[in-house]
């Protein structure tokens, strides 16, 4: 089993920044790709960013140029740096882990965190 624990969410004004962290533990040897998803009230969960075991990245069009996903394998942690935040970024953000080398679809992820709330005020 793999456990994922997100942190770093909170309330920020539009234009501000936040950095989310996702610490992994357990059977982490099986983990390759990591991703961040978000879900706003009344909307489907959507991929925000993904990173492969080799460091390749993929971003949703809505966050390109503003968000950066990274990973520190020595610390078993993945990050999401969010800059120039907008009210439409408000959502619960989830960290996800996959045994695949790269994953961009919801069903490709095997483990999920409990989520952290990000609220951007206008």
Secondary structure as UniProt FT lines:
FT   STRAND          2..7
FT   STRAND          10..13
FT   TURN            14..15
FT   STRAND          18..26
FT   HELIX           28..30
FT   STRAND          34..39
FT   TURN            41..42
FT   STRAND          46..51
FT   TURN            53..54
FT   STRAND          57..59
FT   HELIX           61..63
FT   TURN            64..66
FT   STRAND          67..72
FT   TURN            73..76
FT   STRAND          77..82
FT   HELIX           87..89
FT   STRAND          91..97
FT   HELIX           106..108
FT   STRAND          111..112
FT   STRAND          116..121
//
